[in-house]
């Protein structure tokens, strides 16, 4: 009897570790999101500051490397680094030349995600343009996808949204008929974020999913144009806060506001730039990168904003790797100051692409280009990201509010891989082993 009682107790303890604290979670990302957007009142994010005051916020969130959109969005929903989940960059490395394809398809992810856990638990989910979600096990899914080389993505989104009628359904009930510019970032407009919010709000009020994700992209777009500050960046942040207000209002209309947790986070910070450094020019000049289309190459850098990853035609070609290092070390001192080399051991520690021989991370103010010809160093403007995540400006933010969340909590520093464990505990899901953990003080005990 004592043995049976012990087993029962262990079962109860195991179940309690996944006890549900919220009936619904809405996970919102603002692309290019920074902590100063909610710590500095001049940015005007009044809805988010309300969440910050009544919930929990972080001073800074460390991204995975490279600090770009798709790897970090995947870490947000898996709790693991790119080395494990397989989304190494925004665009896959293509040895015979880039085609413009991104990691659109869900089957590229190598580990379970929150979407899998929600589906396995018999709960419903919804999504509007979260990256890497084409074909995901999401009940109401409008994935992030576009036709290569074209601005009008309405037809492909209609084709790949699920259920099949969903793209038309959200137009009929949420946005009205969408024109080409209504789901794009054109002419300094912020309407993309507005329509993403309207679609998400409709899905929330109509279907009341347990887990909803949405991705607001305008802030990143205008930070690339103007850097960390600028009128369009401030307009984009005001628009993102209005989108957050739309979601809050939809939860109230649906009657689920009090049982919902809202998380607002991001994928990376931003850095102002003034120079572009293009290391593939060095490889081409030294006979290591002649013609990728014909396979006449030994090494090439895959650029990712403020970083670039060295791929060898033969991953075991130590001689070529050493030659690349020698070429970089032979540069004038002022050019060597434009980047730092991240070796394979450091990449392993960061959980970055296991197939890269090494990486370059640009110095603040510098972006790394993919050009094979032209000037090695030239002027640039605006902003970028992608850098190794070891300095403040590249950190993203985190604010969480609602069911199961402490009132007035504060986290000094956390990681993007911590977000999935937070969602899993809130919804009582089993996600498996993760690199992240729930930060102390976030959840009500």
Buried (B, 14 or more C-beta within 10 A) or exposed (E): EEEEEEEEEEEEEEEEEBEBBBBBBBBBBBBBBBBBBBBEEEBBBEBBBBBBEBBBBBBBBBBBBBBBBBBBBBBBBBBBBBBBBBBBBBBBBEEEEEEEEBBBBBEBBBBBBBBBBBBEBEBBBBBBBBBBBBBBBBBBBBBBBBEEEEEBBBEBBBEBBBEEEBBEBBBEBBBEEBEEBBBBBEEEBBBBBBBBBBBBBBBBBBBBBBBBBBBBBBBBBBBBBBBBBBEBBBBBBBBBBBBBBBBBBBBEEBEBBEBBBBBBBBBBBBBBBEBBBBBBBBBBEBEBBEEBEEEEBBBBBBBBBBBBBBBBBEEEBEEBBEBBBEBBEEBEEEBBEBBBBBEBEBBEEBBBBBEBBBBBBBBEBBBBBBBBEEEBBEEBEBBBBBBBBEEEBBBBBBBBBBBBBBEEBEBEEBBBBBBBBBBBBBBBBEBEEBBBEBBEEBBEE
